[in-house]
Amino acid sequence: MADVGFQNGSIRLEEIPAAYYSGQTINGSVVFDLREPLNFSVIYIQYVGEANVLWSYTQIDTIHGRERKSEIKYQGHEEYFNYTETLAGGQGISQLPRTHHAFPFKFQIPFTAPSSFKGQKGSVTYRIIATMAYNDTRREVLEKVITVVAPLDLNTGNPALKEPIDLELEELNTCNWCCESGPVTIRIRIPVTGYCPGQTIPIAIDVQNKSSVEITEMVFEILTKELYRSTQPPSEYVVPGRVLATVKRGAIMSKTKRNFTCGIVVPDMIAPYLENCGIIDVGYFFRATISLSGCNDELQEESEICLGLVPLRETLISEYIHPMADSLPSGPIPVNDGSVNSIPPRVPTPVHHGSHHNINRSQPNLSQKDYQQDPPPYPGGNLPYPTENKLRNSTGDIGFRTPQRLSISDVPYPAPAQSNSPYPSSNLMPGGVPPYPVGNVMPGGAPYPYPARNSSHDVSAPYPQANNSGLPTYAQAGFAPSAPPATE
């Protein structure tokens, strides 16, 4: 009797595409066909949500005149859930008849799960893994990757998202030595800090060019930056900013004043919301660059903006439709009180007033089946949610944070740590330049060793081990000097 098991099987999900909001329920089945009876030990399914970062640095040491190279790997791991349940068997040897088999399953994604993300040095991933184990060491595995979208409603986020951004660029001493020259002053304002893909950011520009030099070009950009944190050894890596959208405006002559407006469109994307991820941060920035004629240096300023899923009501003049609505999860965004709010792809024309609703997400109560211990091997009992923070020991941050943290009073886990302000204050590290410090570097150029707790994650096959990973405490993590450049 040949064992065929999962050879022609698959994990089928009811939702198409396989995308879910944090808090939504996954419904699916493990399906396969048997052409003859099959003896097996247990069929179980595992739901895993985790983040991993990894980069390396080649260190060159000279000892007695000889160069020695060594590779240092920086890595970090964070687990959001690791939950296992039995679909069939588990009590001795069982037999499946010759026929089509479908084992249904259901799992609610925690409200705290951050968005799926794949970046240059790390990723946040979610997987469904079905395993058929036999009475010996043989096993067959099916795996399905799903996408999680943590929905950020800008109306319920940080109150700073409704505040304007003001930039001022000024050149007092131009290099035109043959003529008397006054200052060049450019003031730039955008009305709010939070936007959504497809929206146009209006830019108001006030130019006072009292100098004898010409403003040759003004460039406005939206860019993104990524920050990765390792725990072994503790360090940070900042990826150079990547430009997402650009708008340019032409020359402004000397001894002139001008006031005008232009707009820059937020590109089509599903912006990842990683507030609850402790080892990866993604931020978005508005940057202005002013070029002057002659030998003058460029003037440049930037400020962080926030990109979300549901736009501010104050910014809407008509119905908002997300430009990537077809790629978003189906159905409304779930909330933890059992009701649902508006479906994000379509937001009705609002009444223009402020929102008093606060985010108050909590982990769902999921029951876990008791696992039988006969016959071994069998999956060990896993806590459905992590219980302690692994790394939030840095000095700054990118990415906006909600001021009110998650309420987990109803679950038996430690309360989150008190968060800090998401904006650096005047207490910067030596050499720091607002908004992010860049100094505080150890002799020899190595980054300051931020402490972190020890972490161990045994994720070896075939069976999941007990989950000892931690929930992020949602405190403000650091934006500190990056680790040495990674080896490509």
Secondary structure, 3 states (H helix, E strand, C coil): CCCCHHHHCEEEECCCCCEEECCCEEEEEEEEECCCCEEEEEEEEEEEEEEEEEEEEEEEEEECCEEEEEEEEEEEEEEEEEEEEEEEEEEEEEEECCCEEEEEEEEECCCCCCCCEECCCEEEEEEEEEEEECCCCCEEEEEEEEEEECCCEHHHCCHHHHCCEEEEEEECCCCCCCCCCCCEEEEEEECCCEECCCCEEEEEEEEEECCCCCEEEEEEEEEEEEEEEEEECEEEEEEEEEEEEEEEECCECCCEEEEEEEEEECCCCCCCCCCCCCCEEEEEEEEEEEEECCCCCCEEEEEEEEECCECCHHHCCCCEECCCHHHCCCCCCECCCCCECCCCCEECCCCCCCCCCCCCCCCCCCCCCCCCCCCCCCCCCCCCCCCCCCCCCCCCCCCCCCCCCCCCCCCCCCCCCCCCCCCCCCCCCCCCECCECCCCECCCCCECCCCCCCCCCCCCCCCCCCCCCCCCCCCCCCCCCCCCCCCC
